[in-house]
Amino acid sequence: MFKLKNFRGSCWVNTCLQAFYRIPEVQERYSSKNFQHENTIDECLHRIWVTKGEDGLKDFFSAVRTETMPAGNDIGDTHELFQYLCDKLPFLDKLCRFKTADNIVCKHCSKKQVKEDSVIEYSISGDKDRSPIGECILKSVTPYDIQDWKCEDCKKSGCTKQQLIGSFPKVMIFHRTSIQDATIDYSSILVLNSRKYALLSVSCFNGGHWWSYGRNMPPGSSWFRLDDQMIIDHGPKQFPLSPKMRMLIYYRLEN
């Protein structure tokens, strides 16, 4: 764990980096210098890691800065930056990407359509305060009716649509989409279709400032609050359950 300086509202960048550096494959990559030297972002991330945040951060801002993501100049979104890193770092995309599908069934002729896709994060929302994450995931894969859908075969309106998870990545990213009232209670261990995942990182946002909680593998290691240049060791038993959670990173424990 190491501190990161805040340059002109760069807490969201620091929070993304602290979440990114909790992933075991990331730690191994930069500790062993096994990175793409011609990839500026990869090189900056390596430099930040080996110098414990003393070098490379400003160059990283320049490498990732866009009009909608003004790293080093203004406030931004941790989850959007993590998506951007997946786009620019093939090894990270491979760790996080998984298959999904929309299963659509006509309510009249039972014609079925399956629309497959792949994504690097899974969106969840709660419908009540302190919704358990398991209930949120179950709600997201529960079939629901769409009345204004029209069948190509029978020409009648109405279908049932269900979202399916087709594969389970090494790194599972959850993004909380509803941030007004309903909060989500997440857990340190999550089981998805018999796959066991351990929580590595919690990214939080209170409307004006980003920070994170993180731990290193294996499960049972100490939790830390990582807030720019402030690092607090909470020990292994003080679980960081925050109503301000915006992004979760889970790590699959079995192959």
URMO-V104456 format. One record per backbone hydrogen bond with DSSP energy under -0.5 kcal/mol. NH is the residue of the N-H (numbers start at 1). CO is the residue of the C=O. If there is no record, write none. Layout:
NH,CO / NH,CO
This chain:
4,228 / 7,5 / 8,6 / 12,9 / 14,10 / 15,11 / 16,12 / 17,13 / 18,14 / 19,15 / 20,16 / 21,17 / 22,19 / 23,20 / 26,23 / 27,23 / 28,24 / 29,25 / 30,26 / 31,27 / 32,28 / 34,29 / 35,33 / 37,35 / 39,36 / 40,38 / 43,39 / 44,40 / 45,41 / 46,42 / 47,43 / 48,44 / 49,45 / 50,46 / 51,47 / 52,49 / 53,48 / 54,51 / 60,56 / 61,57 / 62,58 / 63,59 / 64,60 / 65,61 / 66,69 / 71,69 / 73,70 / 74,70 / 78,76 / 81,77 / 82,78 / 83,79 / 84,80 / 85,81 / 86,82 / 87,83 / 88,84 / 89,85 / 90,88 / 92,89 / 93,89 / 94,90 / 95,91 / 96,92 / 97,93 / 98,119 / 100,117 / 101,164 / 102,115 / 103,101 / 103,162 / 104,102 / 104,113 / 105,160 / 106,111 / 107,158 / 110,106 / 113,104 / 115,102 / 115,113 / 116,114 / 117,100 / 119,98 / 122,173 / 124,175 / 131,128 / 131,183 / 133,185 / 136,132 / 137,133 / 138,134 / 139,135 / 140,136 / 141,137 / 141,138 / 142,139 / 144,161 / 146,159 / 149,146 / 151,156 / 155,151 / 158,149 / 159,146 / 160,105 / 161,144 / 162,103 / 164,101 / 166,99 / 166,164 / 167,99 / 169,167 / 170,95 / 171,95 / 172,170 / 172,250 / 173,171 / 174,248 / 175,122 / 176,246 / 177,124 / 177,175 / 178,124 / 179,177 / 185,131 / 186,184 / 190,197 / 192,190 / 192,195 / 193,191 / 195,192 / 196,194 / 197,190 / 198,251 / 199,188 / 200,249 / 201,249 / 202,213 / 203,247 / 204,211 / 205,244 / 206,209 / 211,204 / 212,226 / 213,202 / 214,224 / 215,200 / 221,218 / 223,235 / 224,214 / 225,232 / 226,212 / 226,224 / 227,225 / 227,230 / 230,227 / 231,229 / 232,225 / 234,223 / 234,232 / 235,223 / 238,234 / 239,237 / 241,239 / 242,240 / 245,242 / 246,203 / 247,203 / 248,174 / 249,201 / 250,172 / 251,198 / 252,170 / 253,196 / 254,196
